[in-house]
Amino acid sequence: METDNNSTSTILLVEDEETLAIGLEYNLSEEGYRVIRAADGVEAVERFDAQTIDLVILDIMLPHLDGFAVAERIRERSPQVPILILTARTSSADRIQGLEVGADDYLNKPFHLKELLLRVRGMLKRKKWYRKVPGSADVYRFGENEIDFSTLTGTAGRQIIRLTPLEAMLLGYLIDNAERVVSRKELLENVWQTTPVIETRTVDNFIVRLRKYFEPDPAHPIYFRNIRGAGYLFSPSEKS
């Protein structure tokens, strides 16, 4: 068992189904994590505000305040804490909404416990990545865009963008590999730290988010381009 991060990591588990919550708390505790439970959205926000949380596991269908609203409030308070949405709602609209409000990952119920634990471990390993800056400068610029990796913020013209750690990590990886085609498999292994057979659409969804943030016309990308059958190419210089 890896304990370098686990022994000091606190997880906020937001789940109103008591039997599932008890089981998850037990298994996460066995992995060495400290687990704080909340059974509704209001309690989740209160517990998040009361102490330092390293990762949030969040159901969507909650009493009083749903998971989407909880994720938004957490993001307002901290753009850096990883959020894993765990839910029985499987529609693409729910998945997109979850990612748009700032979730870093999305796992559907029913799920395999081993997969959940692997995702939690990977998310906690990525948590401190934003402190590592691509190249030698805190700020990276391309076109009219600017990314400050030290604060997890970006600007596109006059628009200010708050980045999640996973968005920053994906950007950093693409920047480090500018002008080289990187496959979905490579991104899943090196950014998400997961096997390529899991959630292959995740990469595509995040690329769509980066285009929405930084492309002058997201429908016709010039920076984050899809290379059919091969992967994605980040070109910091504008190309037609």
C-alpha positions as CSV (number, residue, x, y, z in Angstrom):
1,M,0.0,0.0,0.0
2,E,1.3,3.4,-0.9
3,T,1.2,5.7,2.1
4,D,3.3,8.7,1.0
5,N,0.1,10.8,0.4
6,N,-2.5,8.6,2.0
7,S,-1.4,9.1,5.6
8,T,-2.1,12.9,5.4
9,S,-4.9,13.0,3.0
10,T,-8.4,14.0,4.1
11,I,-11.4,13.0,1.9
12,L,-14.8,14.6,2.2
13,L,-17.3,11.9,1.2
14,V,-20.7,13.3,0.3
15,E,-23.2,10.5,0.0
16,D,-26.8,10.3,1.3
17,E,-27.1,6.6,0.9
18,E,-26.0,5.5,4.3
19,T,-25.1,1.9,3.5
20,L,-22.9,2.9,0.6
21,A,-21.4,5.7,2.6
22,I,-20.4,3.4,5.5
23,G,-18.9,0.9,3.1
24,L,-16.9,3.6,1.3
25,E,-15.7,5.1,4.5
26,Y,-14.5,1.8,5.7
27,N,-12.6,1.0,2.5
28,L,-11.1,4.4,2.2
29,S,-10.0,4.3,5.8
30,E,-8.4,0.9,5.2
31,E,-6.3,2.6,2.5
32,G,-5.0,5.1,5.0
33,Y,-7.2,8.1,4.3
34,R,-9.0,10.2,6.8
35,V,-12.7,10.3,5.8
36,I,-15.2,13.0,6.7
37,R,-18.8,12.2,5.8
38,A,-21.7,14.5,4.8
39,A,-25.2,13.3,4.0
40,D,-26.5,16.4,2.3
41,G,-25.3,19.3,0.2
42,V,-25.5,21.9,2.9
43,E,-23.6,19.8,5.4
44,A,-21.0,19.1,2.7
45,V,-20.3,22.8,2.2
46,E,-20.2,23.4,6.0
47,R,-17.7,20.6,6.5
48,F,-15.6,21.7,3.6
49,D,-15.4,25.2,5.1
50,A,-14.6,23.9,8.6
51,Q,-11.3,22.2,7.7
52,T,-8.7,21.4,5.1
53,I,-9.9,18.9,2.6
54,D,-7.6,17.1,0.1
55,L,-10.2,15.5,-2.2
56,V,-14.0,15.4,-2.5
57,I,-16.1,12.4,-3.5
58,L,-19.5,13.8,-4.4
59,D,-22.9,12.4,-5.2
60,I,-25.2,14.5,-7.4
61,M,-28.6,13.6,-6.0
62,L,-28.4,15.0,-2.5
63,P,-31.0,16.6,-0.1
64,H,-31.2,20.4,0.2
65,L,-28.4,21.2,-2.2
66,D,-27.5,19.0,-5.2
67,G,-24.0,17.9,-6.1
68,F,-23.7,20.4,-9.0
69,A,-24.3,23.3,-6.6
70,V,-21.9,21.8,-4.0
71,A,-19.2,21.5,-6.7
72,E,-19.7,25.1,-7.7
73,R,-19.5,26.4,-4.1
74,I,-16.3,24.3,-3.5
75,R,-14.8,25.7,-6.7
76,E,-15.5,29.2,-5.5
77,R,-13.6,28.5,-2.3
78,S,-10.8,26.4,-3.8
79,P,-9.9,25.9,-7.4
80,Q,-7.4,23.3,-6.5
81,V,-9.1,20.6,-4.5
82,P,-9.9,17.6,-6.7
83,I,-13.6,16.6,-7.1
84,L,-14.7,13.1,-8.1
85,I,-18.4,12.9,-8.9
86,L,-19.9,9.5,-8.0
87,T,-23.4,9.1,-9.2
88,A,-26.1,6.9,-10.6
89,R,-27.0,9.5,-13.2
90,T,-25.4,8.4,-16.4
91,S,-26.6,10.9,-19.1
92,S,-24.1,12.8,-21.2
93,A,-25.8,16.0,-20.1
94,D,-25.1,15.2,-16.5
95,R,-21.5,14.3,-17.2
96,I,-20.9,17.5,-19.1
97,Q,-22.6,19.6,-16.4
98,G,-20.5,18.0,-13.8
99,L,-17.3,18.8,-15.7
100,E,-18.5,22.3,-16.4
101,V,-19.0,23.1,-12.7
102,G,-15.4,22.0,-12.0
103,A,-15.4,18.2,-11.4
104,D,-12.1,16.5,-12.2
105,D,-13.5,13.1,-12.8
106,Y,-16.8,11.3,-13.0
107,L,-17.6,7.7,-12.0
108,N,-20.9,6.0,-12.5
109,K,-22.7,3.8,-10.0
110,P,-22.5,0.8,-9.8
111,F,-18.7,0.9,-9.8
112,H,-15.8,-1.4,-9.0
113,L,-14.2,-0.5,-5.7
114,K,-10.7,-1.1,-7.1
115,E,-11.3,1.4,-9.9
116,L,-12.6,4.0,-7.4
117,L,-9.5,3.6,-5.2
118,L,-7.2,3.9,-8.2
119,R,-8.9,7.1,-9.3
120,V,-8.7,8.5,-5.8
121,R,-5.0,7.6,-5.6
122,G,-4.3,9.2,-9.0
123,M,-6.2,12.4,-8.2
124,L,-4.3,12.8,-5.0
125,K,-1.0,12.3,-6.8
126,R,-2.0,15.0,-9.3
127,K,-3.1,17.4,-6.6
128,K,0.3,19.1,-6.1
129,W,1.1,19.2,-9.9
130,Y,0.0,22.8,-10.3
131,R,3.1,23.8,-8.3
132,K,5.3,22.4,-11.1
133,V,5.6,24.9,-13.8
134,P,6.3,23.9,-17.4
135,G,9.6,25.4,-18.5
136,S,11.2,28.1,-16.4
137,A,8.4,30.7,-16.0
138,D,5.2,30.7,-13.9
139,V,3.3,32.3,-16.8
140,Y,2.8,30.8,-20.2
141,R,1.4,32.8,-23.1
142,F,0.1,31.9,-26.5
143,G,-2.0,34.1,-28.8
144,E,-4.0,36.4,-26.6
145,N,-4.1,33.8,-23.8
146,E,-2.1,33.7,-20.6
147,I,-1.8,30.9,-18.1
148,D,-0.4,31.3,-14.6
149,F,0.4,27.9,-13.2
150,S,1.3,29.3,-9.8
151,T,-2.3,30.5,-9.2
152,L,-4.2,28.1,-11.5
153,T,-5.7,31.0,-13.5
154,G,-5.9,31.8,-17.1
155,T,-6.9,34.8,-19.2
156,A,-8.3,34.8,-22.7
157,G,-8.6,38.5,-23.8
158,R,-10.4,40.1,-20.9
159,Q,-12.0,36.8,-19.6
160,I,-10.5,35.4,-16.4
161,I,-10.6,31.6,-16.1
162,R,-10.1,29.5,-13.0
163,L,-8.5,26.2,-13.8
164,T,-8.9,23.0,-12.0
165,P,-5.7,21.0,-11.2
166,L,-6.6,18.5,-13.9
167,E,-7.1,21.2,-16.5
168,A,-3.8,22.7,-15.6
169,M,-2.1,19.4,-15.7
170,L,-3.5,18.6,-19.2
171,L,-2.4,22.1,-20.4
172,G,1.0,21.6,-18.9
173,Y,1.4,18.3,-20.6
174,L,0.3,19.7,-24.0
175,I,2.6,22.7,-23.6
176,D,5.6,20.4,-22.7
177,N,4.8,18.4,-25.9
178,A,3.9,21.4,-28.2
179,E,3.9,20.6,-31.9
180,R,3.9,16.9,-31.2
181,V,0.8,14.7,-31.6
182,V,-0.2,13.1,-28.3
183,S,-2.6,10.2,-28.3
184,R,-5.6,9.8,-26.0
185,K,-3.8,6.7,-24.6
186,E,-0.8,8.8,-23.8
187,L,-2.9,11.5,-22.1
188,L,-4.9,8.9,-20.1
189,E,-1.7,7.2,-18.9
190,N,0.4,10.3,-18.1
191,V,-2.2,12.9,-17.1
192,W,-5.1,10.9,-15.7
193,Q,-2.8,8.0,-14.6
194,T,-5.4,5.5,-15.6
195,T,-5.7,2.7,-18.1
196,P,-6.7,3.7,-21.6
197,V,-9.8,1.4,-21.6
198,I,-11.5,3.6,-18.9
199,E,-13.5,6.6,-19.9
200,T,-11.9,7.3,-23.3
201,R,-14.3,10.2,-23.8
202,T,-12.9,12.0,-20.8
203,V,-9.9,13.4,-22.8
204,D,-12.2,14.6,-25.5
205,N,-14.4,16.4,-23.0
206,F,-11.5,18.2,-21.4
207,I,-10.1,19.2,-24.8
208,V,-13.5,20.7,-25.6
209,R,-13.2,22.7,-22.3
210,L,-9.8,24.0,-23.2
211,R,-11.1,25.1,-26.6
212,K,-14.0,26.9,-25.0
213,Y,-11.6,28.7,-22.7
214,F,-8.8,29.7,-25.1
215,E,-9.8,29.3,-28.8
216,P,-11.1,32.4,-30.6
217,D,-13.6,30.1,-32.3
218,P,-13.9,26.8,-30.5
219,A,-15.7,25.2,-33.4
220,H,-12.6,25.9,-35.6
221,P,-9.6,25.3,-33.2
222,I,-6.2,26.7,-34.1
223,Y,-4.4,25.8,-30.9
224,F,-5.9,22.5,-29.7
225,R,-6.3,20.5,-32.9
226,N,-7.6,17.0,-33.4
227,I,-5.5,14.8,-35.6
228,R,-7.9,12.2,-36.9
229,G,-7.0,8.7,-35.8
230,A,-3.9,9.9,-33.9
231,G,-4.8,12.3,-31.1
232,Y,-4.3,16.0,-30.3
233,L,-1.7,18.6,-31.4
234,F,-1.1,21.7,-29.4
235,S,0.3,24.5,-31.6
236,P,1.0,27.7,-29.7
237,S,1.4,29.6,-32.9
238,E,-1.8,30.4,-34.8
239,K,-2.1,28.2,-38.0
240,S,-4.9,28.0,-40.5
